Amino acid sequence: MGASRWICFTDHDTDPQAALDELREQAFQQTWRPREPFLQTLADLLESGIAEEEGGTHSIIDVDRVIVTDDVDAEEDGTVRLITPRETSEFFGTATPTRGDIERVYRTSASDLPPMFRGSGCCTPVYDEHGNTAGLAFWGLTGD
């Protein structure tokens, strides 16, 4: 089937791990719960082995922890790396990218953004038009 790229945004901006957990739960509720009604929680899905049998969920559900490191090559399976400020400027053309900036770059150049290998993701703060932090963007490459 191959790996799938995905992107998610949240207004939650103070705790990347809490934001990731919230987005994973939303993805479960929107995608898996209607499809497999006997699965009541994200934990049920993970324990069932169904996603594993399908080569992953091909979504943010496949990553479960945020790492912060200056090593721009750090791509651990199941992690989301908070990209460095230098990378943010390099990838999005500004130190304070808006959701529109991030969506435009993702739409036109997703394969140029980290992560380069499947099984992980990245995140960066999202800013409003006044330069205030307005949330977080998460993207990744997961699935088999």
N, C-alpha and C positions, 0 to 999 in steps of 0.2 A: 504494500500500500504506500509506503514512503512516509517521510516525516511531514508534519504540517506546521506552517507558521501561524501564529496567532498574536493578537494585540488586545489589551484591555486597559481601560481607564477607570480611575476612581477619584472621588473628591477627597477621600481620606488622605491626609498628607503628613501626619506627624509620626506614624509608626509603620514603616514599610512591611514588617512582618504581619501586623494586624490587617493591613490593607490586602496583602496577598491572601491571607486566610479568608477574608471576607469575599474576595473575588472568586476564590476556589469554590466556596459554598454557593455563590450565585451561579457559577457555571454548572455546578451539580444540579441545582434546582431547575435551571432552564433547559438543560440538555439531557441529563440522565434520569431524573425523577419521572418525567412524563413517559419516557421510553421503557423504563423498568420500574413500574409502580411499587413493587415489593421492596425496593431500596428506599428506605426512609431518610437516610443520612449519607453524607459524604463518606463517613467511616464505614457504613454498610457497603458502599461501592468498593472501597479500597480493600476491605476484608473479603469480599465475594470472589475476587480474582477475575471478574468479568472484563474489567478494563485491561488487565494484564494479558488476558487471552486475545484481546483485540489489538495488542501492540501499543497500549496506552490509550489515553483519551483524546490525544491530539489537541489538547487545550491546556489552559493554565492549571488544570487539576494535576497535571503531570509534574509540577514543581511544587515543593513544599517548604522551602526555607530560603531566606534572604541572607546573602553574604556581603560583607563590605570588605574590599581589599583594593590595594593600589595595583595589584597584578592584573593587567588588562587581558591576560591570557587565561585567567582562572575561569574554567567552565566545568564545574562539577555536576555530575548527573543529579538532577532533582533540585538544583539551586537556581536562584535568581540573583544576579550580581548587580548591585547598585553601581552604575557606571560613574566614572570620575568626571569632575567638572570639565576637564580638558576634553574628554571624549564627547561630552554633551555639546560643547562648542563646535568640535570637529564634525560631528554627525549632523547636527541640526542647524549649524550656521549661527548660533546664538547661545549665550550662556543661560538664557531664560526662555526656552521654547514653549510656545503655546500648544494647546491640543492640535490646532490647525497645522502648526509647523511639523509636529511629530507625525500626524496622519499623512501629510504630504510626502515627507521623506519615506515613511513606511510604505506608502502606496507605490512610490517610484523606485525605491532603492532598498527594499527590505533585505535582500540578499547581501548588501554591503554592511549591514549592521551586525554587531555581535548579537547572539552567540553564532559561531560558525559551525558548531557541531550540534547534533540533536541531543535532546535530553535536558536542556537548560534554558535559561532566559536572562533578561536584563530589565532594569527599571531606571527611571529618572524622574525627578520632579517635573511637574507641569506648571506653567505660570499663566496668569491672566494677562490681559493687555496692558496692565499697569506694572507688571513685573513682580506681582505678589504670588507666592506659592498657592496653587489652586488644586493640587492633587498629585497623583502619581500615574505614570504610564508604565505598563508591564508588557513585554513582548518576548516571544521565545520560539523555539523550534523543537517540537516534541513529537512523539509517536514513532512507530516502527515503519 
